[in-house]
Amino acid sequence: MRTETGALLAVIAALMLLAAPAAAAGKCVENPDGLDDLTLGPCQTCSADGTKCAVCWNSFGLTPAGECVQCNVTGTFGKYCDVCEGEDPSFCLTCGGNDEEPLDFALYATAEGKCKKSPVKHCAVAESLTGACTTCNTQFGLVEGDCVACKDQDRCLICDGDASKCSECYGGYVPDPKTRQCTTCPKDCERCSTADTCDHCSWGFALNKEQTGCVACPAGCDACSAPDTCNTCEKGYTLVDGVCKPCDAKYCTLCEGGPSACTICDTFPADGSGPWGLDTQTGACTLCSIKNCDSCQTDSTACDWCADGYSYNSDTKNCDEDPSSSN
């Protein structure tokens, strides 16, 4: 799998170089969108005067002339070279993983310009040349050069220095300033600075005026920035001056233009009725007028799709029985 991924990256890089526009003499072509864009080339940032490249994307080295050359590092982990010497693309300066094939261990660049696996287990980032671990994976802490499992792995993200004391907790928890144990945030709080002070509430809740806790958004409100200020509404409601008001028509799910301006009706509401569609003349939601129609949300006289075993006949505008379903 890794060999195939390396070959694929090489093909992408080659295609990029071929597809890159021929820059005018002394003019740099900047590609801010990453290696997925094969049309702009591998330069991430051009120099201030726009004459040469200043920063290349990963897997490329920068030459003194300001050109990006593809890294070509040999060895088991050579394809994971992030930055290589521009004048010697086979010599790696920085090693890492990639989004397509993430690694569960750290790599570092050796004095010989190769990518090597760090000897420290559960290490996320290792120091170049030595391979010494500088950052451990989550739920592990860096203790005397090793990555040690945090004592409270269910709540603790980072416990550097002492595996029994946490410096960063999962959402909904915060380290106690004295004991460094993960304590629970206020109810319905997603992120807090202390056990009594909430910084960000869970979805559907907003901070109270004292910022000590979270209160539920008003009825019909999906997300709110304050207890009395709604940002988005649940279906069947529309936002009017920060307040979610119910759509006037029964079974209406969308009325963005105002409570009386229904545009979409509920196909199969919770009460088991339906399917419902919009009466374009009255603005009310009525049952689909076409027999065996399963959805007519925006127009009760026009079928979006038919029930299983039926297909829409565009000539008669009916849902006819599908001959194949009876076999």
Secondary structure, 3 states (H helix, E strand, C coil): CHHHHHHHHHHHHHHHHHHCCCCCCCCCCCCCCCCCCCCCCCEEEECCCCCCEEEECCCEEECCCCCEEECCCCCCCHHHEEEEECCCCCCEEEECCCCCCCCCCCEEECCCCCEEECCCCCEEEECCCCCCEEEECCCEEEECCEEEECCCCCCEEECCCCCCCCCEECCCEEECCCCCCEEECCCCEEEEEECCEEEEECCCEEECCCCCCEEECCCCEEEEEECCEEEEECCCEEEECCEEEECCCCCEEECCCCCCCCCEECCCCCCCCCCEEECCCCCCEEECCCCCEEEECCCCCCCCEECCCEEEECCCCEEEECHHHHC
